[in-house]
Amino acid sequence: MSRYARQMVLPEIGSAGQARLARAHVLVVGAGGLSVPVLQYLAGAGVGRINLVDGDTVAAHNLHRQPLYRMDQIGQPKARAAAAALAALNPEVSVTPICDMLDPANAPDLIAAADLVLDCADTFAASLILSDNCHAQGKPLIIASALALSGYVAGCCGSAPSLRAIFPDLPERGATCATAGVMGPVVATLGALQAQMALSVLLELAPSPLGQLLRLDGATWRMAGFRFDTAPEPDAPLPFIARSQIRASDMLIDLRTEAAPFCPAARHVPPEGMADLTPPDTARVVLACTTGLRAHNAGQNLQSRWPGDIALLALN
């Protein structure tokens, strides 16, 4: 009996759907807690090719929500450790580990090679970089984020609006799993929903998950959702750039108050000092911070009073 028999019996899949999954090429960004169920269920379902991008290594403090990895793999590149585990799970699936962090320089080519992209990195900058590039290329993007006891998953881009259309207004500061904590089953639930959305897009099931957001509250045992098919795109979104894309003529602004400027050419200007900044009209202003969130908010403020070119740089 075929290993896929129990899903092929579904009228929504059958032999034609299984063949479609076998031909599919998926890009997964991030090999952490969200990625663990995503990778296991996509490989288990027989998705033919998976490119896995992550420049981090296996760490003990992450294992409570990353049970794909073992204690004897601590210190190993996550992407390679995950690829080895998936090869044992289903040797019919080709998993290519890319031991590098996603950035605006490598994102376009990685996305262009894929039929579908999954954002499992759960970082502010990575999510917007993926959304901007998927939106430009017309590629569907399944995104998720988890924190503490809650999170969301959404199907963006492709035939749906981008992540920027869903969240046009952002908070001044954002918590992280390191500062706010997170429960493993919450992350796993959202990752499993990502996998289900991805398979539904690849199989072209109706209704499409593209344009759908689901929110999970693990504290109150509630799940809610809404569609955002008609959400408008922002008029002038501020793009992220990579360090390699900095120009000699750029005005570099480091907004971090907790660290020295990231390079000798950068000026240290805290966010509260941006109101006094008047850049020359001929320069592109590059705003940098650790995650990109402060840079985004400062950039929007500058954009409201200065018509020049602005770009964002995440330093983590």
Secondary structure, 3 states (H helix, E strand, C coil): CCCCHHHHCCCCCHHHHHHHHHHCEEEEECCCCCHHHHHHHHHHHCCCEEEEECCCECCHHHCCCCCCCCHHHCCCEHHHHHHHHHHHHCCCCEEEEECCCCCCCCHHHHHHCCCEEEECCCCHHHHHHHHHHHHHHCCEEEEEEEEECEEEEEEEECCCCCHHHHCCCCCCCCCCHHHHCECHHHHHHHHHHHHHHHHHHHCCCCCCCECEEEEEECCCCEEEEEECCCCCCCCCCCCECCHHHCCCCCEEEECCCCCCCCCCCCEECCHHHHHHCCCCCCCCEEEEECCCHHHHHHHHHHHCCCCCCEEEEECC
